[in-house]
């Protein structure tokens, strides 16, 4: 299966800010996981997807009130029951934050189960993301 990108958008409002009047990291993490979850849920039933870990979330620039943040997500690597999403957030094309999120596909009892999805990179950039995901 090819890597597919999905995008969601968030308007940064006053309730999303920290004491420096920039995007609160906790809210940014929430949106990052949401974007990754949407990518995973585009492949599997959402009621059986659990977030396990956020890897390497790093802000590259402050995000200010009134800015619209685009979160672009894709599942870049899979294992037997896991899916790893890469999420890049930008404001007007300028990278604001990125990171990886690991999800696991579970059964009705919450135990990991195989999903049967294999993701294949088709560009050098996608292959590089897969390598980064393998080293998490």
Secondary structure, DSSP 8 states (H G I E B T S, - for coil): -B---EEEEEE--GGGB-TTSBB-HHHHHHHHHHHHHHHHHTTS-GGGEEEEEEEEEEESS--BTT-EEEEEEEEEEE-SSEEEEEEEEEETTEEEEEEEEEEEEB-TTS-B-------B--SHHHHHHHHHHHT-
